[in-house]
Amino acid sequence: MKAKVITDFSMKYPKRVTALMIVITLIMASLMVMIKVDTDPENMLSEDEAVRVFHNKVKKEFTLHDMVVVGVVNDKHKNGIFNVESLKKIHELTAFAAGLQDKKNEQKRVLSEYIIAPSNVDTIAQAGQGQVRFDWLMKKTPKTEEQALKIKAMALSNPLLKGTMVAEDGKAIAIYLPVSEKDFSYEVRERLLERIEKFEGDDDKFYITGLPVAEDTFGVEMFIQMAVSAPLAMLAIFILMLLFFKSIKLIISPMIIAVVTVIVTMGLLIGTGNTVHIMTSMIPIFLMPIAVVDSVHIISEFYDRYDKKLGKVKTIVKVMEHLFKPMLFTSLTSSAGFISLVITPIPPVQTFGLFVSFGIMLAWFLTILFIPAYIMFLDEDKISKIKRDDSEHKDTLMNRFLKRVSFFTYDRAKLIISAGLILSTIAVYGITKIEINDNPVKWFKKSHSIRVSDKVLNSHFGGTYGSYLILEGKKDSLSLKEISNMVLKQVNDVELKKAIDAPLTKALNSSKSEGEFFTKLEKEIETIADDASDDDYDRLMSVIDVTGSIKNRSEIFKKPDYLNYLATLQKHLASIEVVGKSNSLADVVKKVYMELFEGKKEYYKIPDTKNGVTQTLISFQNSHKPDDLFHFVTPKYDKAAVWVQLNNGDNKYMEEVVKSVAAFIKDNPPPSELKVGWAGLTFLNTVWQEKMVNGMVNSFLGSFIVVFLMMAFLFRSPVWGLLAMIPLSITILLIYGVIGFIGKDYDMPIAVLSSLTLGLAVDFAIHFIERIRETYQEKGDLKETFKDLFEEPARAITRNIIVIAIGFTPLLFAPLVPYQTVGVFLASIMLISGIATVILIPSIVKTLRNIFFRYNKSAV
Amino acid sequence: MQKRLMKTIIILSTALFTTTSYSLTADEIVKKSNLASYYSGDDGKSYVKMDIKDSQGRKRKRELIILRKDLEEGGKQLFYLYFRKPSDVRKMVFLVHKNIKTDDYRWLYLPALDLVKRIAASDKRTSFVGSNFFYEDVSGRSVNEDKHELINTTDNSYIVKNTPVNPDSVEFSFYTVEIDKKTYLPLKAVYTDKNGKEYRIAEVLSVENIKGFATVTKSRIKNLVSGSETVISFSKVKYNLGLKKKIFTERYLRKVPRIARK
């Protein structure tokens, strides 16, 4: 047996083994200084993923940026937020925010030129005597309440600002701070909070949210959690084990295994150049329970079996003989559960799966290598003293309880099986109710200030979740000849046709591209016009109108029918509950057009001609921020972006919007075919979620089959293999069934935890079944076998359940929901799979003993 | 001995001369520069090509004809801007009455909407038809709005630092201008924002002598923050055409005079 070789080696050279382990651990720990952190959920998609490429292209083309949203709410003042004091604070805060930049890297900054805030937006309004005025909405802080109210009136009359920058109820103003890099958001928030502290009076409430903040803050807090939760869990586990085994010396070894496993795995991860991502930062939390489980089995059994007469050497040899096979297989199955993540299409999840899987096998190896060595260091007298002190152990609460369970399973086998079946059926129904959904803001617990801000601001504004609906015209591919004919066709005058004949031919024959053709043609015509009479000059210049309109035929978003289509589309968007607001080029055109006509309501529409639209827009461009236009349309006017504000960032709602828009466009076709695409963080999240869920389902099914095959191989019997799968299956059914019933969303953490469930839930069954078969072989009687089963094996399982389930309760107090979820999951996996193993397996074996032992006899 | 005396006298007189000319000319240089760049002749006409390029190199072009008439040397001016291209803004007209002490008057004629509109602007630092040029760059910033300080003199130019009298009215904290000693044309202006960072550069790219007037025929304004820039080139520049004042009135917006069209 291989176990013996390793155990013997370890016991022969305990010092060398220990020294080697320490050296390797130190080397790996030193690699950890190379840590590179990446907290961007966007990286859930690989760099060249089509939607991500599109998202980045859109951001560039429309100069869009990820935005930090700062909301200021005043419920106390009679004029809401529009009072001198509040506006002064907003003005100061905006100026402060505009100067924020990273101290080390100046490129990392708040993009002051694109801030949306009262002092940074231009408005167009009536200025008496038929004049319109372009002016900053709030260049200076108002001095009187009347001036403040004037700003309010002006802001609320601007459809682009209402619901976006100013709340319709007049009680809140939102400042949008675009950041050059998303990972600057946390610092922006921190520094804003510092500045806000300095404001006096507390009528104004400040809220900071937005996906970049949520994502970046999550990243920062996650690493804090790693440093807090993981050690706390270690401490809890340590205390629990101390209660069970009463010897610090004895229990320090699992702790060492866990720490070494985590350090070496993380060191390797970092040392091989991987970034530590949200996913991979959870590796320690996942590895710890798994690393501890094996050693608890050994210690538990060692503790139970130790006898002074036998001595520590013989005891550990015996224990290792017993446990080697089940430990190897529990590790292999857990490892398989995680390695299957490599087939998901999400890079960070792949890395996560690979390294957890590695860590599990490392923990196993360390356990069988180091634990025996460690035992060699223990003083024989001290061990026996521990045992003597614990003389009552034959009659502990746990033992009495387990004895009763033993009888119960033997006597009520059928009842237990039926109960298991009924529960599973109910659970299946629960699973059908599972809703796949995620929202990074919800990764914070409800009382977290980002969650609170999210809630408050989304109740005041159209929504803090931005996504962009991109519409793009399809390009034609006319030949130069066809274009030339088009020009001729559109010039009505016979004489003019004749006049431009020569220039047309000349341009046609000497041009290679369309651009060249038009440049030459227009130059030719202008040369003729320069020498012509004044009347002819004007007529020739009208040909330039024709060539211009053909040349610019791809400028579809200057055309009234397309802009009206945008407006219709927005009307539809507004009918979707979660869409609080949408902004587009159509809104800009309508607003400016109305103001050009004295602000009369009936002019709040799109002008009738393309030239009308263009001239309206060029009027707008005489403002302080003419380029604001190009957040809605490209300078070529061939692509338009509709800003869609969602008041809830749940993926399911975003998906609903995408579907609804697609259906609407199908039923209401645009003037010509348009390419429709989505961009924005809220949308990106839905994409990787979908990939993740599908990927997880596949990898889960895959590893389920692999684990079954391994079981069948381990027990040399498919029937026993199937039996081993039962506690695992019930655990998964029940956990996910409950998730379905309580309406908890199936989100990223829950998806990843399915692998952990698979890996951990089968462990107890392996230990238990292995022992049933061994003992039955020995005793040949089932009742006796069960009696034996409920001694050391059941105790080891019970101790493990308690250690892991309670040991990870510190996670429940983490401010981050995924950590809480992991805590709950670990407890549930342990508890359910433990109970299912201890109760169900004996019941089934008893009921179907003929099948099991017939096979068994032939196999063993 | 005599030699040394002579030397002393020379040094002294040069020093004296230089100091006096320094303290006197800061304002004068700017005044001369203002005249050289915006008031050549009594009136003028020019074809203008405007190339606006954003940070991604995406271009927009506009072509217009500009007519100018001075009412007072260094004072009130009238501008008439007629759009030739692109075709969807053709025949659009901007009319500007530049005032020194009060806001400018601006009219906009939008032929497609058959609309003449007065545009009131709170300040002159709004974009000129979507370009990097401000209205003030087109019609000139009043010399009284800044305090001028000669900070350096090189072989060919004066470097003048201009600090706004009313800092709240502008987005810069100061700007320095390099003024050519011979022509008094401002060759380069660098604007510094309120955080002390340079963010905008206006430069003359070429100068031609037209009818005895040193005339800027190409200039560029760059926005260092957004990375966009606009190049304006002037061609067919003419001076002293005897432009009539009535052309520069609302009446002539709809009915564009020939001289403005061609």
Chai-1 contact restraints between the chains, C-beta under 6 A:
chainA,res_idxA,chainB,res_idxB,connection_type,confidence,min_distance_angstrom,max_distance_angstrom,comment,restraint_id
A,G99,B,N195,contact,1.0,0.0,6.0,A-B,restraint_1
A,E113,B,V225,contact,1.0,0.0,6.0,A-B,restraint_2
A,E113,B,S226,contact,1.0,0.0,6.0,A-B,restraint_3
A,A127,B,A120,contact,1.0,0.0,6.0,A-B,restraint_4
A,G130,B,R118,contact,1.0,0.0,6.0,A-B,restraint_5
A,Q131,B,R118,contact,1.0,0.0,6.0,A-B,restraint_6
A,Q131,B,A120,contact,1.0,0.0,6.0,A-B,restraint_7
A,V132,B,I119,contact,1.0,0.0,6.0,A-B,restraint_8
A,R133,B,A120,contact,1.0,0.0,6.0,A-B,restraint_9
A,F134,B,A121,contact,1.0,0.0,6.0,A-B,restraint_10
A,F134,B,T126,contact,1.0,0.0,6.0,A-B,restraint_11
A,D135,B,S122,contact,1.0,0.0,6.0,A-B,restraint_12
A,D534,B,R258,contact,1.0,0.0,6.0,A-B,restraint_13
A,Y537,B,K262,contact,1.0,0.0,6.0,A-B,restraint_14
A,I544,B,S87,contact,1.0,0.0,6.0,A-B,restraint_15
A,D545,B,S87,contact,1.0,0.0,6.0,A-B,restraint_16
A,G548,B,P86,contact,1.0,0.0,6.0,A-B,restraint_17
A,G548,B,S87,contact,1.0,0.0,6.0,A-B,restraint_18
A,L596,B,K117,contact,1.0,0.0,6.0,A-B,restraint_19
A,T609,B,A112,contact,1.0,0.0,6.0,A-B,restraint_20
A,K610,B,D88,contact,1.0,0.0,6.0,A-B,restraint_21
A,N611,B,D88,contact,1.0,0.0,6.0,A-B,restraint_22
A,N611,B,A112,contact,1.0,0.0,6.0,A-B,restraint_23
A,G612,B,A112,contact,1.0,0.0,6.0,A-B,restraint_24
A,G612,B,L113,contact,1.0,0.0,6.0,A-B,restraint_25
A,T614,B,D88,contact,1.0,0.0,6.0,A-B,restraint_26
A,T614,B,V89,contact,1.0,0.0,6.0,A-B,restraint_27
A,Q615,B,V89,contact,1.0,0.0,6.0,A-B,restraint_28
A,Q615,B,M92,contact,1.0,0.0,6.0,A-B,restraint_29
A,Q615,B,L110,contact,1.0,0.0,6.0,A-B,restraint_30
A,Q615,B,A112,contact,1.0,0.0,6.0,A-B,restraint_31
A,I618,B,V89,contact,1.0,0.0,6.0,A-B,restraint_32
A,I618,B,V129,contact,1.0,0.0,6.0,A-B,restraint_33
A,S619,B,L108,contact,1.0,0.0,6.0,A-B,restraint_34
A,Q621,B,V129,contact,1.0,0.0,6.0,A-B,restraint_35
A,Q621,B,G130,contact,1.0,0.0,6.0,A-B,restraint_36
A,N622,B,T126,contact,1.0,0.0,6.0,A-B,restraint_37
A,S623,B,T126,contact,1.0,0.0,6.0,A-B,restraint_38
A,H624,B,T126,contact,1.0,0.0,6.0,A-B,restraint_39
A,P626,B,S127,contact,1.0,0.0,6.0,A-B,restraint_40
A,P626,B,G130,contact,1.0,0.0,6.0,A-B,restraint_41
A,P635,B,R58,contact,1.0,0.0,6.0,A-B,restraint_42
A,P635,B,R60,contact,1.0,0.0,6.0,A-B,restraint_43
